[in-house]
Amino acid sequence: MAKTFFKGCVLSLMVLGLTTSAWAADVFELERRINSLSEELDQVKRSGGAGSHDRVSVHGYGEMHINGEGGAKTRADNHRFVIGVHAELADWIHLNAEIDFEHAAQELEFEFGYLDFLLSKNLNARAGVVLMPIGYLNENHEPPLFWTVERPEFHQKIIPTTWNASGAGIFGTAMDGVNYRLYVTNSLQSIRPDSTSDVGSGNGNGGANGRFRASDGIRGGRLQPNNRVMDDIAVSGRLEFTKLYEGLNVGVSFYNGDTTHGFIDEGGNTTILEADVRYRKQWFEMNSSIANIDIDDAAALNTFCGAHSGCTTDIAENIFGWNIQAGVHLFQLLGKNTTQDLVPFVLYESIRPQDEMPAGATATSPTSNFNVVTVGMSYMPVPSVALKMDYSHLDFDRTNATTDKFNLGVAYMY
């Protein structure tokens, strides 16, 4: 009220005292300046008197691994160090971005960078390079948030993590306990003519990627957003139900889009259906995910790859996988009054990047389809830090061969 009264008094005095047209123009200019100053004052009040530098924050995460497998040499890898920025450009426009320095900064990946336009609780807009809303881990993949040293095989070889795309969409809360995301973005790329074609360059996911393959399904179809082909677009979305039952979270995701980007007449349409459940009751916690991926025109994709060096002739027409994991929050079970956490866990996964091959083709990769049992432990002295260890036993379908892995990890977020 005081601000409005003050503006009214000033304008009234000036209108009474200034009668020429030139002076009238000055009145309008002064009114504009007063309005501008009033808006700035409102912004300062809303931010608690803070300066603009307090509207920008830095965050990130990192992890170092020691990996041993079969008779191979044990390796140490500073797998990733990520720097992220959140900036409040306006009360209703926020910037979020992360850059990932992979493998001791020998590779650089642009993880995401997008603007959120916060309109209401029910409807908001997002535009830029976004994380795909497929599965529960891709959008929230900080290493202290999962127990294994490496990301589970399901979140590498079935639903790739991390997976970004360029585009826009909407998100919000449809109703109490139901959250949603719906995006239109560039599509995956299933085939590429050769290893030097203009379909991405540089380190990280760029360069040699841009093709589906037996070892990890659609994972190689991602590309970094540097000159990525966008002749085909995809629609993806996710629903999350958080209040069906106490401690229970249920999510369902979908994805659909052509993937050949005009390299051949066939579209290679790819459809992903995914569901996941997470549940915690006191000291017990579990999670499970399942996904089915159908790839149209797989025979045509393989025929193309047989004549070009950029991809391989082992693309499946169906990919399938699932896992289930259970852990015990040991200190809570023992009644310890502490903020520390120690979680022994067991994880079972069934991974099928070549679940079904197109007619006339056979699954040739001896290691593409396998089952794996992982047991391990994650110790969190604080929620943002995890010291991990796990042991995995892999059993390959086609050869009946087995192999074992042992991992140690240090993970943190800030």
C-alpha positions as CSV (number, residue, x, y, z in Angstrom):
1,M,0.0,0.0,0.0
2,A,2.8,2.4,0.9
3,K,4.5,1.8,-2.4
4,T,1.3,2.4,-4.3
5,F,0.5,5.5,-2.4
6,F,4.0,6.9,-2.9
7,K,3.8,6.3,-6.7
8,G,0.4,8.0,-6.8
9,C,1.6,11.0,-4.9
10,V,4.6,11.5,-7.1
11,L,2.7,11.1,-10.4
12,S,-0.1,13.4,-9.2
13,L,2.4,16.2,-8.3
14,M,4.2,15.9,-11.6
15,V,0.9,16.0,-13.6
16,L,-0.2,19.1,-11.8
17,G,3.2,20.9,-12.2
18,L,4.1,19.9,-15.8
19,T,1.8,21.2,-18.6
20,T,3.9,21.1,-21.8
21,S,4.0,18.1,-24.1
22,A,7.8,17.8,-23.5
23,W,7.3,17.7,-19.8
24,A,4.5,15.2,-20.3
25,A,7.0,12.9,-22.0
26,D,9.2,13.2,-19.0
27,V,6.3,12.2,-16.7
28,F,5.9,9.0,-18.7
29,E,9.6,8.2,-18.5
30,L,9.7,8.8,-14.8
31,E,6.7,6.6,-14.3
32,R,8.4,3.8,-16.3
33,R,11.5,4.1,-14.1
34,I,9.5,4.0,-10.9
35,N,7.7,0.9,-12.1
36,S,11.0,-0.7,-13.0
37,L,12.4,0.1,-9.6
38,S,9.3,-1.2,-7.9
39,E,9.7,-4.6,-9.7
40,E,13.3,-4.8,-8.6
41,L,12.3,-4.0,-5.0
42,D,9.7,-6.8,-5.1
43,Q,12.3,-9.3,-6.4
44,V,14.7,-8.3,-3.6
45,K,12.0,-8.8,-1.0
46,R,11.0,-12.2,-2.4
47,S,14.7,-13.3,-2.2
48,G,14.9,-12.3,1.4
49,G,17.2,-9.3,0.6
50,A,19.8,-11.6,-1.1
51,G,21.8,-10.5,-4.0
52,S,21.7,-12.1,-7.4
53,H,24.8,-14.2,-6.6
54,D,22.6,-16.2,-4.1
55,R,20.3,-17.2,-6.9
56,V,23.0,-19.5,-8.4
57,S,24.2,-22.7,-6.7
58,V,26.8,-25.3,-7.6
59,H,26.3,-29.1,-7.1
60,G,27.6,-32.3,-8.5
61,Y,28.8,-35.8,-7.8
62,G,31.6,-38.2,-8.4
63,E,32.8,-41.8,-8.0
64,M,36.1,-43.7,-8.1
65,H,36.0,-47.5,-8.8
66,I,38.4,-50.4,-8.5
67,N,37.2,-53.2,-10.9
68,G,38.4,-56.8,-11.1
69,E,36.9,-59.4,-13.5
70,G,37.9,-63.0,-14.2
71,G,41.6,-63.3,-14.9
72,A,41.8,-59.7,-16.2
73,K,44.0,-57.2,-14.4
74,T,42.4,-55.2,-11.7
75,R,41.9,-51.6,-12.8
76,A,41.3,-48.3,-11.0
77,D,39.2,-45.7,-12.6
78,N,38.1,-42.3,-11.5
79,H,34.9,-43.0,-13.4
80,R,33.3,-39.6,-13.3
81,F,33.4,-36.1,-11.7
82,V,30.3,-34.0,-12.4
83,I,29.9,-30.3,-12.0
84,G,26.3,-28.9,-12.0
85,V,24.7,-25.5,-11.8
86,H,21.3,-24.4,-10.8
87,A,20.4,-20.7,-11.5
88,E,17.2,-18.9,-10.7
89,L,17.0,-16.6,-13.7
90,A,13.6,-15.4,-12.5
91,D,11.2,-16.6,-9.9
92,W,9.6,-18.8,-12.6
93,I,12.5,-19.5,-14.9
94,H,15.3,-21.9,-13.6
95,L,18.4,-23.2,-15.4
96,N,19.7,-26.6,-14.6
97,A,22.9,-28.0,-16.2
98,E,25.6,-30.6,-15.6
99,I,28.9,-31.5,-17.3
100,D,30.5,-34.9,-16.7
101,F,34.3,-35.4,-16.7
102,E,34.6,-39.1,-17.4
103,H,37.5,-41.5,-16.7
104,A,39.9,-39.0,-15.0
105,A,38.7,-36.2,-17.3
106,Q,39.8,-38.1,-20.4
107,E,36.3,-37.9,-21.8
108,L,33.8,-35.0,-21.6
109,E,30.1,-35.4,-21.6
110,F,27.3,-32.8,-21.6
111,E,24.9,-34.5,-19.2
112,F,22.0,-32.0,-19.5
113,G,21.2,-28.3,-19.7
114,Y,17.6,-27.1,-19.7
115,L,15.3,-24.3,-18.7
116,D,12.3,-24.9,-16.4
117,F,9.4,-22.6,-16.8
118,L,7.5,-22.9,-13.5
119,L,3.9,-22.1,-14.2
120,S,1.9,-24.0,-11.6
121,K,2.0,-27.1,-9.5
122,N,0.0,-29.0,-12.2
123,L,1.6,-27.7,-15.4
124,N,5.2,-26.6,-16.1
125,A,7.4,-26.5,-19.2
126,R,10.9,-27.7,-19.8
127,A,13.2,-27.0,-22.9
128,G,16.8,-27.9,-23.8
129,V,18.9,-31.0,-23.3
130,V,16.8,-33.1,-20.9
131,L,17.3,-36.5,-19.2
132,M,14.9,-39.0,-20.6
133,P,12.1,-40.0,-18.1
134,I,12.6,-43.7,-18.6
135,G,13.0,-45.7,-15.4
136,Y,13.6,-44.4,-12.0
137,L,17.4,-44.1,-12.1
138,N,18.1,-42.1,-15.3
139,E,16.9,-38.8,-13.9
140,N,18.3,-39.4,-10.4
141,H,21.5,-41.2,-11.0
142,E,23.8,-39.8,-8.3
143,P,26.0,-42.7,-7.1
144,P,25.1,-42.5,-3.3
145,L,21.5,-43.1,-4.4
146,F,22.1,-46.7,-5.5
147,W,23.9,-49.5,-3.6
148,T,26.0,-51.2,-6.3
149,V,29.5,-49.8,-7.2
150,E,28.6,-49.6,-10.9
151,R,25.1,-48.9,-12.1
152,P,23.1,-52.1,-12.3
153,E,23.3,-54.0,-15.6
154,F,19.6,-53.3,-16.2
155,H,20.4,-49.5,-16.2
156,Q,23.3,-50.0,-18.6
157,K,22.3,-52.6,-21.1
158,I,18.5,-52.3,-21.1
159,I,17.6,-48.7,-20.2
160,P,20.8,-46.7,-20.7
161,T,21.9,-44.4,-17.9
162,T,22.5,-41.5,-18.4
163,W,20.5,-40.9,-21.5
164,N,19.7,-37.3,-22.7
165,A,17.9,-35.9,-25.7
166,S,17.3,-32.4,-27.2
167,G,13.7,-31.1,-27.1
168,A,10.9,-29.8,-24.9
169,G,8.0,-31.0,-22.8
170,I,5.8,-30.5,-19.8
171,F,5.8,-31.8,-16.3
172,G,4.0,-31.4,-13.0
173,T,1.6,-33.1,-10.6
174,A,-1.6,-34.4,-12.3
175,M,-3.3,-35.0,-9.0
176,D,-2.2,-35.6,-5.4
177,G,0.4,-38.4,-5.5
178,V,0.6,-38.6,-9.3
179,N,3.6,-36.9,-11.0
180,Y,4.2,-36.8,-14.8
181,R,6.7,-35.9,-17.5
182,L,5.9,-35.8,-21.3
183,Y,8.6,-34.8,-23.8
184,V,9.1,-34.5,-27.6
185,T,12.8,-34.9,-28.4
186,N,15.3,-36.2,-31.0
187,S,15.1,-40.0,-31.4
188,L,17.7,-42.6,-30.9
189,Q,19.9,-43.6,-33.9
190,S,19.9,-47.3,-34.7
191,I,22.3,-47.3,-37.8
192,R,25.1,-45.1,-39.2
193,P,26.8,-45.3,-42.6
194,D,30.4,-45.3,-41.4
195,S,32.7,-44.4,-38.5
196,T,33.4,-40.9,-39.9
197,S,29.9,-39.9,-41.0
198,D,28.4,-36.6,-39.8
199,V,26.4,-37.9,-37.0
200,G,28.2,-36.6,-33.9
201,S,31.8,-35.9,-33.1
202,G,34.0,-35.4,-30.1
203,N,34.4,-37.5,-26.9
204,G,31.8,-39.0,-24.6
205,N,28.7,-40.4,-26.3
206,G,29.5,-38.7,-29.6
207,G,31.7,-39.9,-32.4
208,A,31.5,-43.6,-32.8
209,N,28.0,-44.0,-31.3
210,G,24.8,-43.8,-33.2
211,R,23.9,-47.5,-33.6
212,F,22.2,-50.4,-31.9
213,R,24.2,-53.5,-31.2
214,A,24.1,-56.9,-29.4
215,S,26.3,-56.1,-26.4
216,D,24.1,-53.3,-25.0
217,G,21.0,-53.0,-27.0
218,I,19.9,-49.4,-27.6
219,R,22.6,-47.8,-25.5
220,G,24.8,-47.0,-28.4
221,G,21.9,-45.2,-30.1
222,R,22.5,-42.2,-27.8
223,L,24.5,-39.3,-29.1
224,Q,25.9,-36.2,-27.5
225,P,24.1,-33.0,-28.5
226,N,26.9,-31.8,-30.8
227,N,25.6,-32.0,-34.4
228,R,23.3,-34.9,-33.5
229,V,20.9,-36.0,-36.3
230,M,17.3,-35.0,-35.7
231,D,15.4,-36.2,-38.8
232,D,13.4,-38.5,-36.5
233,I,11.7,-37.4,-33.3
234,A,10.5,-39.4,-30.3
235,V,7.7,-39.0,-27.7
236,S,8.5,-40.2,-24.2
237,G,6.7,-39.9,-20.8
238,R,6.5,-41.1,-17.3
239,L,3.9,-41.4,-14.5
240,E,4.9,-41.8,-10.9
241,F,2.4,-42.9,-8.2
242,T,3.7,-42.0,-4.7
243,K,0.7,-42.4,-2.5
244,L,-0.8,-45.8,-3.4
245,Y,0.5,-47.3,-0.2
246,E,2.8,-46.1,2.6
247,G,6.4,-46.5,1.6
248,L,5.6,-47.5,-2.0
249,N,6.5,-45.8,-5.2
250,V,5.4,-47.1,-8.6
251,G,6.5,-45.8,-12.0
252,V,5.7,-46.5,-15.6
253,S,7.5,-45.1,-18.6
254,F,7.2,-45.2,-22.4
255,Y,9.2,-44.2,-25.5
256,N,8.4,-44.3,-29.2
257,G,10.2,-43.0,-32.3
258,D,11.7,-43.9,-35.6
259,T,15.5,-44.4,-35.5
260,T,17.0,-44.5,-39.0
261,H,16.9,-40.7,-39.6
262,G,16.4,-41.2,-43.4
263,F,19.5,-43.4,-44.0
264,I,17.1,-46.1,-45.3
265,D,13.4,-46.1,-46.2
266,E,12.4,-48.2,-43.2
267,G,11.9,-46.3,-40.0
268,G,13.3,-48.7,-37.4
269,N,10.5,-47.6,-35.1
270,T,11.5,-48.3,-31.5
271,T,9.0,-48.7,-28.6
272,I,10.0,-49.0,-24.9
273,L,7.6,-49.9,-22.1
274,E,9.0,-49.9,-18.6
275,A,7.7,-50.3,-15.1
276,D,9.4,-50.1,-11.7
277,V,8.5,-50.4,-8.1
278,R,10.3,-49.2,-5.0
279,Y,9.3,-50.0,-1.4
280,R,10.7,-49.3,2.0
281,K,9.3,-50.3,5.4
282,Q,11.5,-49.3,8.3
283,W,14.8,-51.3,7.9
284,F,13.7,-53.2,4.8
285,E,14.0,-51.8,1.3
286,M,13.6,-53.2,-2.2
287,N,13.3,-52.2,-5.8
288,S,12.5,-53.9,-9.1
289,S,12.4,-52.8,-12.8
290,I,11.2,-54.5,-16.0
291,A,11.4,-53.3,-19.6
292,N,10.5,-54.5,-23.0
293,I,11.9,-52.9,-26.2
294,D,10.5,-53.7,-29.7
295,I,12.5,-52.6,-32.8
296,D,10.7,-52.6,-36.1
297,D,12.5,-53.4,-39.4
298,A,15.4,-55.1,-37.5
299,A,16.1,-57.2,-40.6
300,A,16.4,-54.1,-42.8
301,L,18.7,-52.5,-40.2
302,N,21.0,-55.5,-40.2
303,T,21.0,-55.6,-44.0
304,F,22.1,-52.0,-44.1
305,C,24.8,-52.6,-41.5
306,G,26.1,-55.5,-43.6
307,A,27.0,-53.1,-46.3
308,H,28.4,-50.3,-44.1
309,S,31.2,-50.1,-41.6
310,G,29.4,-47.9,-39.1
311,C,27.2,-50.5,-37.4
312,T,27.0,-54.3,-36.9
313,T,24.6,-57.0,-38.1
314,D,23.4,-58.1,-34.7
315,I,20.4,-55.9,-34.0
316,A,17.6,-57.7,-32.2
317,E,13.9,-57.1,-32.9
318,N,13.1,-57.5,-29.2
319,I,15.1,-56.6,-26.1
320,F,14.0,-57.6,-22.6
321,G,15.3,-57.3,-19.1
322,W,14.3,-57.2,-15.4
323,N,15.9,-57.1,-12.0
324,I,15.0,-57.2,-8.3
325,Q,17.0,-56.0,-5.4
326,A,16.6,-56.1,-1.6
327,G,18.6,-54.6,1.2
328,V,18.6,-54.2,4.9
329,H,19.4,-50.9,6.7
330,L,21.4,-52.7,9.3
331,F,21.9,-50.0,11.9
332,Q,18.1,-49.3,11.9
333,L,17.4,-53.1,12.3
334,L,19.8,-53.2,15.3
335,G,18.1,-50.2,16.9
336,K,21.2,-48.0,16.7
337,N,20.5,-44.3,17.1
338,T,22.7,-42.9,14.3
339,T,22.4,-41.0,11.0
340,Q,24.9,-43.4,9.5
341,D,23.7,-46.2,7.3
342,L,25.0,-49.7,6.4
343,V,23.1,-51.6,3.7
344,P,24.0,-55.2,2.8
345,F,22.1,-56.2,-0.3
346,V,21.5,-58.8,-3.0
347,L,20.5,-58.1,-6.6
348,Y,19.3,-60.5,-9.3
349,E,19.2,-59.4,-13.0
350,S,18.1,-61.0,-16.2
351,I,19.6,-59.2,-19.2
352,R,18.5,-59.9,-22.8
353,P,19.8,-57.4,-25.4
354,Q,19.2,-60.2,-28.0
355,D,16.0,-61.6,-26.7
356,E,14.5,-62.2,-30.1
357,M,16.2,-61.8,-33.5
358,P,14.5,-61.0,-36.8
359,A,13.5,-63.9,-39.1
360,G,16.5,-65.4,-40.8
361,A,19.0,-64.0,-38.3
362,T,20.6,-65.7,-35.3
363,A,21.9,-64.3,-32.1
364,T,25.7,-64.6,-32.6
365,S,27.0,-62.7,-29.5
366,P,28.1,-65.3,-26.8
367,T,27.8,-62.7,-24.0
368,S,24.8,-60.6,-24.9
369,N,22.2,-62.5,-22.9
370,F,23.0,-63.4,-19.3
371,N,21.8,-63.6,-15.7
372,V,23.8,-62.1,-12.9
373,V,23.6,-62.2,-9.1
374,T,25.3,-59.4,-7.1
375,V,25.9,-59.3,-3.4
376,G,27.4,-56.3,-1.7
377,M,27.4,-53.6,0.9
378,S,27.1,-49.8,0.9
379,Y,28.2,-47.8,4.0
380,M,27.1,-44.2,4.2
381,P,28.7,-42.2,7.0
382,V,26.5,-39.3,5.8
383,P,23.7,-39.5,3.2
384,S,25.8,-37.8,0.5
385,V,28.8,-40.2,0.8
386,A,29.0,-44.0,0.1
387,L,31.8,-46.5,0.4
388,K,30.8,-49.6,-1.6
389,M,31.9,-53.1,-2.3
390,D,30.2,-55.9,-4.3
391,Y,30.8,-59.2,-6.0
392,S,28.9,-60.4,-9.1
393,H,28.5,-63.8,-10.7
394,L,27.5,-63.8,-14.4
395,D,26.1,-66.8,-16.2
396,F,25.9,-66.5,-20.0
397,D,23.0,-68.2,-21.8
398,R,24.5,-69.4,-25.1
399,T,27.9,-70.8,-23.9
400,N,27.0,-71.7,-20.3
401,A,30.2,-69.9,-19.4
402,T,30.5,-67.9,-16.2
403,T,32.6,-65.1,-15.0
404,D,33.0,-63.2,-11.7
405,K,33.5,-59.5,-10.9
406,F,34.7,-57.7,-7.8
407,N,34.2,-54.0,-7.3
408,L,35.2,-51.3,-4.8
409,G,33.9,-47.8,-4.9
410,V,33.9,-44.3,-3.4
411,A,30.9,-42.2,-4.2
412,Y,29.8,-38.7,-3.2
413,M,27.5,-35.9,-4.1
414,Y,27.6,-32.2,-3.1
